[in-house]
């Protein structure tokens, strides 16, 4: 995993300056009812059980947050998720409201950052609210309500955490699977409200128009919202306390993540997402699997470095060396989410992951490059297009990984939009606005295509492992 590359730019402090109402460990006060008393139970076989029993010095609200927010994947780990991926504990080792990056364990578990702590890269303002970045937080306090700051990329099934701070007069919310400009919180999005009872009958943690909660949280304090969206199920908790559980008989499919401004002042930090239900894609040469191109003698394909998993088995992976060529999948993907780990064997190695390729062609597809060389040692100036960059189309905004070190690449492709994260950092957000063409080398291809893993130079090597992917759900409403 990448080390030493901050999520926040060098100009932006990793921890915000002191604020009159900020706390490193905010005290969360809330009314306990029979409904919101249902804090997720600890499992007796949880790998965190010893740690939980030792947390006597930590306030109980944080222990609750460990259970409901921090156990990212334990027990209910989505089918297809890597069972060896370490658990991610966000609540104990990350004070609520303090800007942070993702840890190596969280990156390997599949988490990505939607907000880089310094810019609004990857977001679009739908309205005139004054969304901006101040002291490592997204902030808004003026605008013609309602306004939405939403991701350029759409997601379908995922876990999401976000820290927020509101005032007593704030009316805001977190929008899940939203249309770009939603019109109906019961139809084209899920709106998780952020408001006091003085402002709205749907208080913080409620699903507007769908389900209320009688939980009350302190204004002027930082809080953490966790949401899980799988199929027609939406589950929400605030500071570890469950507030909403919805079953939608007509799910909307994929949609954007939205941060709303309606009135008052609202701030957001630490916006992290993990795609769920990815399927392990074995990388194996053979009929009905992967082929070597341009011919079977083009390069040597061997096993990647093995990694011990929870059940003692090693995940499938490959090492490409001894030639110039690629391996191509027999399976095709159109609109999809994909995650893979890769490592170059030598400094200056040139490689890439191709997608939406014309099946059977000689790499006629889009290429997400693997290239770690820098201009004058500046990570914001990649040689060529940089690791994660789309070759000849969109350069990586920063090279965050290094040669000879395993890194995680996450790609979301939907319609003409391509987004790429490397070790949890978003490095590409690009829309292919060229004229449609079956060949991505000439124009915008939206048809499904094969995947390919490339080795560009004969005297180098590259390894790939833990390839996981699935098609995105179509937008329905």
C-alpha positions in Angstrom: 0.0 0.0 0.0 1.1 3.5 -0.6 2.7 5.2 2.4 3.5 8.8 3.0 1.0 10.2 0.5 -1.5 12.3 2.4 -5.2 12.4 1.4 -5.1 16.1 1.9 -2.7 18.3 -0.1 0.5 19.6 1.7 -1.1 23.1 1.8 -4.0 21.7 3.8 -3.4 20.6 7.4 -4.3 17.0 8.1 -6.1 18.1 11.3 -8.3 21.2 11.3 -7.3 24.2 13.4 -9.0 24.7 16.7 -12.7 25.7 16.4 -14.8 27.1 19.1 -17.3 24.2 18.8 -15.0 21.4 17.6 -13.9 18.5 19.8 -11.4 15.7 19.2 -13.8 13.3 20.9 -17.2 14.9 20.7 -19.7 13.9 23.4 -22.8 12.6 21.7 -26.0 13.0 23.6 -29.3 11.5 22.4 -32.6 10.3 23.6 -32.7 6.5 23.8 -36.0 4.9 22.8 -36.9 1.3 22.2 -36.3 1.8 18.5 -32.9 3.5 18.6 -31.7 1.3 21.5 -31.1 -1.4 18.9 -27.3 -1.0 18.7 -25.9 -3.8 16.5 -25.1 -6.7 18.8 -21.5 -8.0 19.1 -20.9 -11.4 17.7 -19.2 -13.8 20.1 -16.9 -14.9 17.3 -16.0 -11.4 16.3 -12.2 -10.9 15.7 -12.6 -7.6 17.5 -14.1 -9.2 20.7 -10.9 -8.9 22.7 -10.4 -5.4 21.6 -14.0 -4.5 22.5 -13.6 -6.0 26.0 -10.5 -3.8 26.5 -12.2 -0.6 25.6 -13.3 0.3 29.2 -11.5 3.6 29.0 -13.4 4.7 25.9 -16.9 6.3 26.1 -19.7 4.0 25.3 -20.9 6.0 22.4 -17.5 5.2 20.7 -17.9 1.5 21.5 -21.3 1.7 19.9 -19.8 3.3 16.9 -17.2 0.5 16.6 -20.0 -2.0 16.4 -22.3 -0.2 14.0 -19.8 1.8 12.0 -16.4 0.3 12.5 -17.1 -3.3 11.6 -16.9 -2.7 7.9 -17.6 -6.1 6.5 -17.5 -8.4 9.5 -20.2 -10.9 9.9 -22.3 -9.4 7.1 -19.3 -9.3 4.7 -20.8 -9.0 1.2 -20.6 -12.1 -1.0 -17.4 -11.9 -3.1 -15.6 -9.5 -0.8 -12.1 -10.7 0.0 -12.4 -12.6 3.2 -8.8 -11.9 4.1 -9.2 -8.2 4.0 -8.5 -6.7 7.4 -11.4 -5.2 9.3 -11.7 -1.4 9.2 -12.3 0.4 12.5 -13.1 4.0 11.8 -14.5 5.1 15.1 -11.8 4.4 17.6 -8.7 5.3 15.7 -10.3 8.3 13.9 -11.9 10.9 16.1 -15.2 12.1 14.6 -14.8 15.4 12.7 -11.0 15.3 12.4 -9.8 15.2 8.8 -8.0 11.9 7.9 -7.0 9.7 5.1 -7.6 6.0 4.7 -5.3 3.5 6.3 -3.7 0.7 4.3 -6.0 -1.8 5.8 -9.1 0.2 4.8 -7.7 0.6 1.3 -7.2 -3.1 0.9 -10.7 -3.7 2.3 -12.1 -1.6 -0.6 -12.7 1.8 0.7 -12.2 4.9 -1.4 -12.4 8.6 -0.6 -15.0 10.7 -2.3 -13.6 14.0 -0.9 -9.9 14.7 -0.9 -10.0 17.2 2.0 -8.8 20.0 -0.2 -10.8 20.4 -3.4 -14.2 19.5 -4.8 -12.7 17.3 -7.5 -15.2 14.6 -8.5 -18.2 16.7 -7.4 -20.7 18.9 -9.2 -22.8 21.8 -7.7 -26.4 21.5 -8.8 -27.6 24.9 -7.7 -26.1 28.2 -6.3 -25.2 27.2 -2.8 -21.7 28.4 -1.8 -20.2 24.9 -1.4 -16.4 25.3 -0.8 -13.6 23.7 1.2 -12.5 25.3 4.4 -10.2 23.8 7.0 -10.5 20.3 5.4 -14.3 20.4 5.3 -17.0 20.9 2.7 -19.0 23.9 3.9 -22.1 25.8 2.8 -24.1 28.5 4.4 -25.8 30.4 1.6 -27.8 29.6 -1.4 -31.3 29.4 -3.0 -32.6 26.3 -1.3 -32.6 23.4 -2.0 -29.1 22.9 -3.5 -27.1 19.7 -4.0 -23.4 19.0 -4.3 -23.3 15.6 -5.9 -20.7 13.2 -7.1 -20.0 13.0 -10.8 -19.9 9.2 -10.5 -22.9 7.0 -9.8 -22.8 4.0 -7.4 -25.4 1.3 -6.6 -24.5 -1.0 -3.7 -22.1 0.4 -1.1 -21.3 1.4 2.4 -20.8 5.1 3.1 -19.5 7.1 6.0 -19.5 10.8 6.4 -18.8 13.2 9.3 -21.1 16.2 9.5 -21.7 19.3 11.7 -24.8 21.4 11.7 -26.4 24.2 13.6 -29.8 24.3 15.3 -31.3 26.1 12.2 -29.6 23.8 9.6 -31.7 21.9 7.1 -29.4 19.6 5.1 -29.1 16.0 4.2 -27.2 13.1 2.7 -28.7 11.9 -0.6 -28.2 8.2 -1.6 -28.7 6.9 -5.2 -30.0 10.3 -6.2 -30.8 11.7 -9.6 -28.6 14.7 -10.5 -31.5 17.1 -9.7 -33.9 15.1 -7.5 -37.6 16.0 -7.4 -39.1 13.4 -5.0 -37.4 12.0 -1.9 -39.8 9.0 -2.1 -39.1 8.3 -5.8 -35.9 9.4 -7.4 -33.5 9.3 -4.4 -33.2 8.5 -0.7 -32.7 11.6 1.5 -31.3 11.1 4.9 -32.1 14.3 6.7 -29.9 16.5 8.9 -32.1 18.8 10.9 -33.4 19.4 14.4 -37.1 18.9 15.4 -37.4 22.7 15.4 -36.7 22.7 11.6 -38.2 19.5 10.3 -40.4 16.6 11.4 -37.8 14.4 9.8 -35.0 14.8 12.3 -31.3 13.8 11.8 -31.0 10.2 10.6 -34.6 10.1 9.2 -35.4 9.2 5.6 -37.5 12.1 4.3 -40.9 11.0 3.3 -40.2 7.4 4.1 -39.3 6.8 7.8 -38.8 9.0 10.9 -36.6 8.6 13.9 -37.0 10.2 17.3 -33.3 10.3 17.8 -31.9 13.8 18.7 -28.3 14.8 18.4 -26.5 17.9 19.6 -26.2 20.7 17.2 -22.8 22.4 16.8 -21.0 19.1 17.3 -19.5 16.7 14.8 -21.4 13.4 14.2 -20.8 10.4 12.0 -23.4 9.0 9.6 -23.1 5.5 8.2 -25.3 4.2 5.4 -25.5 0.8 3.7 -27.3 0.4 0.4 -27.8 -3.1 -1.0 -30.5 -3.8 -3.5 -33.7 -2.5 -2.1 -32.4 -2.2 1.4 -31.2 1.0 3.0 -29.8 1.0 6.5 -28.6 4.1 8.3 -27.0 4.8 11.7 -25.8 8.0 13.4 -23.0 7.8 15.9 -23.5 4.1 15.9 -27.2 4.2 16.7 -29.5 2.7 14.0 -32.1 5.2 12.8 -33.5 3.9 9.5 -34.1 0.5 7.9 -35.9 0.6 4.6 -37.0 -2.0 2.1 -37.9 -0.5 -1.2 -39.9 -2.7 -3.5 -39.0 -0.5 -6.4 -35.3 0.4 -5.9 -33.9 3.2 -8.1 -30.8 1.4 -9.1 -27.5 3.3 -9.3 -27.3 7.0 -8.5 -25.1 9.8 -7.2 -24.1 10.7 -3.7 -25.4 14.1 -2.7 -24.7 16.6 0.0 -27.6 19.0 0.5 -27.8 22.7 1.5 -31.3 23.9 2.4 -30.8 26.4 5.2 -28.4 27.3 8.0 -24.8 26.1 8.0 -23.5 22.6 7.1 -20.1 21.0 7.1 -19.0 17.6 5.9 -15.7 15.7 6.3 -14.3 12.2 5.8 -16.6 11.0 3.0 -15.6 7.4 2.4 -17.4 4.7 0.3 -16.9 1.0 -0.2 -18.6 -0.7 -3.2 -20.2 -4.0 -2.2 -20.9 -7.4 -3.7 -18.0 -7.5 -6.0 -17.3 -10.9 -7.5 -13.8 -12.4 -7.6 -12.7 -12.8 -11.2 -10.0 -15.6 -11.5 -7.1 -14.7 -13.7 -6.4 -18.0 -15.4 -5.2 -18.8 -18.8 -7.3 -21.3 -20.7 -10.4 -21.9 -22.8 -13.3 -19.8 -21.6 -11.0 -17.8 -19.3 -8.1 -15.6 -20.4 -6.0 -15.8 -23.5 -2.4 -14.5 -24.2 -2.1 -11.9 -26.9 -1.2 -11.1 -29.5 -0.2 -14.7 -29.6 0.4 -17.5 -27.1 4.2 -17.0 -27.2 4.0 -13.2 -26.6 5.0 -13.4 -22.9 5.5 -15.6 -19.9 2.5 -15.9 -17.5 3.3 -17.2 -14.0 1.7 -16.9 -10.6 1.7 -13.7 -8.6 3.1 -13.5 -5.1 0.8 -15.5 -2.9 -1.0 -14.0 0.1 -2.3 -15.9 3.1 -6.1 -15.6 3.4 -8.4 -16.3 6.3 -9.0 -19.9 5.1 -5.4 -20.6 4.3 -5.8 -20.4 0.5 -3.9 -18.0 -1.8 -5.9 -15.7 -4.2 -5.4 -16.2 -7.9 -3.1 -13.8 -9.5 -0.5 -13.6 -12.4 2.9 -12.3 -13.1 3.6 -11.1 -16.6 7.2 -11.1 -17.8 9.6 -12.1 -20.5 7.9 -10.4 -23.4 5.6 -7.8 -24.8 1.9 -8.6 -24.7 -1.2 -9.0 -22.7 -3.8 -11.4 -21.4 -7.5 -10.8 -22.3 -10.6 -12.0 -20.5 -13.3 -13.9 -22.1 -15.9 -12.1 -19.9 -17.1 -8.7 -21.0 -18.2 -5.7 -18.9 -20.1 -2.6 -19.9 -21.0 -0.3 -17.0 -19.1 -1.7 -14.0 -17.1 -1.3 -10.8 -13.8 -3.0 -10.6 -11.0 -3.4 -8.1 -7.5 -4.9 -8.6 -4.2 -5.0 -6.9 -1.0 -4.6 -8.9 2.8 -4.3 -8.5 5.5 -3.5 -10.9 8.7 -5.5 -10.7 11.1 -2.8 -11.8 11.4 1.0 -11.7 10.0 2.6 -14.8 7.7 -0.3 -15.8 5.0 0.6 -18.2 1.8 -1.5 -17.9 -1.9 -1.0 -18.0 -5.4 -2.4 -17.4 -7.6 -2.2 -20.5 -11.4 -2.3 -20.5 -14.3 -2.2 -22.9 -12.0 -3.7 -25.4 -13.3 -5.1 -28.7 -13.1 -8.8 -27.9 -10.3 -10.6 -29.8 -8.8 -7.3 -30.9 -5.2 -6.1 -30.2 -6.0 -4.0 -27.2 -8.7 -1.8 -28.9 -10.0 -0.5 -25.6 -9.6 2.2 -22.9 -6.3 1.9 -20.9 -5.9 2.8 -17.3 -2.2 3.2 -17.2 0.4 1.9 -14.8 3.3 4.3 -15.0 5.0 5.7 -11.9 7.7 7.9 -13.4 7.5 11.6 -12.5 8.7 14.9 -13.9 11.2 16.4 -11.5 10.0 14.2 -8.7 6.6 16.0 -8.7 3.7 13.6 -8.1 1.3 16.0 -9.7 3.4 15.8 -13.0 3.3 12.2 -14.3 5.5 11.1 -17.1 3.0 10.0 -19.8 -0.4 9.8 -18.2 0.5 8.3 -14.8 -0.8 5.4 -12.8 -4.6 5.5 -13.0 -4.6 7.9 -15.9 -6.6 7.1 -19.1 -3.9 6.8 -21.7 -4.1 9.6 -24.3 -7.3 10.9 -22.7 -7.0 12.0 -19.1 -3.8 12.2 -17.0 -3.8 11.2 -13.4 -4.0 14.3 -11.2 -1.4 12.8 -8.9 0.7 9.7 -8.9 0.1 8.3 -5.4 1.6 4.8 -5.7 5.2 3.6 -6.4 7.1 1.0 -8.4 7.8 -2.4 -6.7 4.9 -1.8 -4.2 1.5 -3.3 -4.2 -1.3 -0.8 -4.8 -5.1 -1.0 -5.3 -6.8 0.4 -8.3 -10.6 1.0 -8.3 -12.4 1.9 -11.5 -16.1 2.8 -12.0 -17.3 3.0 -15.6 -20.9 4.1 -16.4 -22.1 5.5 -19.6 -19.4 7.9 -20.9 -17.9 8.6 -17.5 -14.8 7.0 -16.1 -13.5 7.4 -12.6 -10.3 5.9 -11.2 -9.0 5.7 -7.6 -5.5 4.6 -6.7 -5.0 3.5 -3.1 -8.3 5.3 -2.2 -7.3 8.6 -3.9 -9.4 9.7 -6.9 -7.0 10.4 -9.7 -9.3 10.5 -12.7 -12.8 11.9 -13.3 -13.4 12.0 -17.0 -16.3 12.0 -19.5 -15.7 10.7 -23.0 -17.6 13.3 -25.0 -16.2 12.1 -28.4 -18.6 10.9 -31.0 -19.7 7.3 -30.5 -17.5 4.6 -32.1 -17.1 0.9 -31.6 -13.4 1.4 -31.2 -12.3 3.4 -28.1 -9.1 4.4 -30.0 -11.3 6.5 -32.4 -14.3 7.5 -30.3 -16.6 6.9 -27.3 -17.4 3.2 -26.9 -20.3 2.4 -24.6 -20.7 -1.3 -25.5 -19.5 -4.0 -23.2 -16.0 -5.2 -23.8 -13.3 -7.5 -22.5 -10.6 -6.7 -19.9 -6.9 -7.0 -20.6 -3.8 -6.8 -18.5 -0.7 -5.6 -20.3 3.1 -5.7 -20.1 4.5 -3.1 -22.4 8.3 -3.8 -22.1 10.1 -7.1 -22.4 12.7 -6.4 -19.8 10.2 -5.6 -17.0 7.5 -7.5 -15.1 4.2 -6.7 -13.5 1.9 -8.7 -11.1 -1.9 -8.6 -10.7 -4.1 -10.2 -8.1 -7.4 -9.8 -6.3 -9.4 -8.8 -9.4 -13.0 -8.2 -8.4 -15.7 -6.7 -10.5 -19.4 -6.7 -11.3 -21.8 -4.8 -13.5 -23.6 -1.8 -12.1 -27.3 -1.8 -11.7 -29.2 0.2 -14.3 -30.9 3.5 -13.2 -34.6 2.8 -13.0 -36.2 6.0 -11.9 
